[in-house]
Amino acid sequence: MKVNDYLNHIQINSIEEPDYPFLEKLMNHHLLSIPFENLSVRKGKTINLEESALFNKIITQKRGGFCYELNGLFKWLLSNLGYLVSLVSAEVYCSTDNTFSPGFDHMVLLVHLENTYVVDVGFGDAFRKPISLKNGICEDVSGKYRVFPQNPSQNSYVIQKQEAGNWQAIYRFTDTPQEMIDFNEMCRYNSTSPNSHFTQKTICTLAQSNGRITLTDEHLIITKSGIKHKIPVTSHQCFKMYLLNNFNIDYEKV
């Protein structure tokens, strides 16, 4: 496991000081280089959260993964570059019934600099810059986001996105540090349970400088400057072709 191999994969040419500008650069390059995808889950493969397994899958094999894999490995990179990083548990908001999922349903990183910043490279279409816990706010090509203190006495926060002028919850978390092993149970659930949306529908999505490209079982969706163009997936062979051409992933090697 070599830091330079990771940096080369996300097109970072040199190591800089572990400060906010380099953190923002690392996060952005990661999101533009490594897809959020559940192909292994859909194929019934076991998700191994050991660092060496994550490195082999994501860097050596040039794949992607879901939150536990992507944020787990990104923590390894940041720690090796001199950042102080905590893993924290998050609960994802469900708008259909106005509830949050169980704890450890999502993994988020907190990076401790002059302020503490929320960093997430494992949620798919979300914020692309670190957000300060101190009423932080950011805006990028994917939208406008903020950290909102939900329960200050419990150090509980909500990540929100502005939608039609209103702030909508995405997920909530506390700043209590966790260990990788603490996420094993929910990782196993999300990768094996028939009730998990990860086992039901395929997604492979990658940020682009002016939008995003996403492949599902039904469509290849190309988003540029907020405008979506949907191309139907007409067969499994078509799906495999789109996956290879747009994400450089060979389905047969997943």
N, C-alpha and C positions, 0 to 999 in steps of 0.2 A: 504494500500500500504506500504509494508515493504522492505527496502533496502536489508535486509538479505535474504528475499525470492527470490529476483532478483539474488543476488550473488550466492545463493545455486543452482539456476536453471542453471547458467552458470559455475558452479563448481569452484567458488572462495570461499576459506575457511575463509579468514580473510581480514579485511580492512587495507589497507596500506596508507602511505602518498600520497596526491594528486600530484604526480610527474609524469615524463614521463615513468619510468619503469612500474608503476602500470597502467597507461593509456594504454600502449602497451599490457599489460597482459589482461586488461578488454576487449579491442577491439578484441584480438585474441580469447579469451574464448567465447565472444559473438558470433563471426562468426562461431565457431565450435559447438555452442549449439542451436542457433535459426535460422531457415531457412528463406530465402527470398521466399515468396510465395504469390500468388494472388487467393487462393481458395475461399475466401469470395467474391471477385470481380466476379469471374466466376459463383458463385451461386446467384449473384444479391443482395448480402447483402450490407447494408449501412456501409460505413467506418466512424467510430466515432473517432475523433482525441483527444477527452478529455483524460487526463492522466489516470484517473481511468478506462476508457474503454480499453485503450491500455494495461494497467497492467493486467486487467482481461483476455483479449484475449491472450496475449503473455506469461505471467508468470503463471497465475492461470490455464488457459486452455492449456498451453504448445503448443501454435501455433507459427506462424510466421506472416509475413506481408510484405508490400512493403515500400518504402523509408520513407514516411511520418510517418508511424507507428513505424518502427524499429529505425530510427534516432530520432524521437520524444521522444520515451520512453527512449532511451539511454541517451539523453540529461538530462532527469529527474534523471536518476541514477547518472550520472557524477556530476550534480549540487548538489545532496544530499551527494556526497562524497567529496565535497569541491572544485571542479573544476569550473573555470569560462568558460562558454560555450556560443557560439553564434550559432543561426540557420542562415544559408545563403541559398539563392536561386541559383540553378544551371540549366544550359541548356545542354541537352544531345546531343552529336554529332551523326549525321546520315551520315554514309559513302557513302550511295547510291547516295545522291544528294549534299554532301559536305555542309550541313547546320546544324545549331543548333536549337533545339526545343525552344518553348517559355520559358520565365522566370517562375520559380517555378515548372517546370516540374520534378525537382529532389530537394531533401532536403539534405544538407550537414552540418556537424558540424565543427566549428572552436573552438579549445580548446586553451586557452591562458595561457601559462606557461612562461618560460624564452624566448621562441619563441612561435609563433602561429602555431598550427598544424592542418592539415586537417584530420578529422576523419569521416569515413563513414562505417556504418554497414548495409546499406540499398541499395546496388547496385547489389547484387549478386556476380558474379565472378569479383573481383577487388582486390585492394591492401589490405593487412591485418595488416599493421602497420601505425601509425600516420605519416604523412609526413609534414615536416616543410615548411612553406610558403617561407622561404628564400632559394629558389632554391633547395628545398628538393628532395631527391631521396630515393627510397627503393626497395628492391628486396626480394621476397619470393617465395613460391612454385607456386604461380599463375602467376608470371612474374616480370618484372622490370618496375617501375613507377616513374614519376617525376611530380613536380609542376612547370609549366612554366609561368612566368609573361607575360601575353598577352598584357596588356595595363597598364603600371605602373601608368600613370596619373589618371586612373580610378580604380586603385586597382583591376584589372581584371586578373584572372589566369585560366590556363587550366591544367587539369589532363591528362597526356599522358601515354601511355603504349608503350614499345618498341616491335615492330613487325618486324621481319626479318631485323633488323638493323636500322629501321626507327621509329621515334616517332610519334604515332598516337593518335589523340585527343580522349578522352572519354567523358568529359564534361568540361564546363567552368563555372566560378562563380565569384562574387565580394565578398569583405569582409564586405559588408553592413549588419548589423544585422537585422533580421526579427523576427516577432512574429509568433506563431503557426497559428493564425487566417489568416495570409497572404497566407498560403498554401491551405486554404479550397477550393478555386475555382478550382485550378488545380487538387487537390485531387479528387474533385467531377467529374471533366472531365475524369481523368484517370481511375476512378472506374465505370463510367456509360456510357461514350460516345462509340458508336459503332465504332468510328474511333481510339479509344485507343487500343494499342496492348495488354494492360492488360485485356481488355474485350474479346479479340479474341482468345488468346492462354493461356493455363494453364502452369504455371511453379512452381516448388517447388525445391529449391536447397540449399544445405548445404555444407559448407566448411569441409574438413577433413584434418588431419595433412599432408597427402601426396597427396592431390588432392581435389576432389569434387564429390558429388553425386547429380544428377539432374533428376527430373521426369517431362516429358512433356506429352502432349496428345498422342504422338507417341512412345516415347522411355524412358527407364530408362538408364541414361548415367552415367557410373562409370569411373572417371578419376583418374588414379594413376601414379604419376611421369611423367605427360605429355601424357600418353597413354590413349586414350578413348576406352571404351568398351560399345557398344550400344546393349540394349536388347529390342526387340519390345514390345510395349503395344498392346496386341491382342484383348482386350475387356475392357469395363468399369469396370467389376469385377476385371480384371487383374490390372487396374490402381489403384483401391481401395486397392488391396492387396499390391502392391508396396509401396503405400503411407503409409500404416500402418506398414509394415515391415521395411521400411527404414527411416521413419520420425516420426513414432509413432503418426500419425494423423489419426483419424477415420473420413473418408469422410462423414459419415452420421451425425456426430456431428459438422461439419463445419457450 
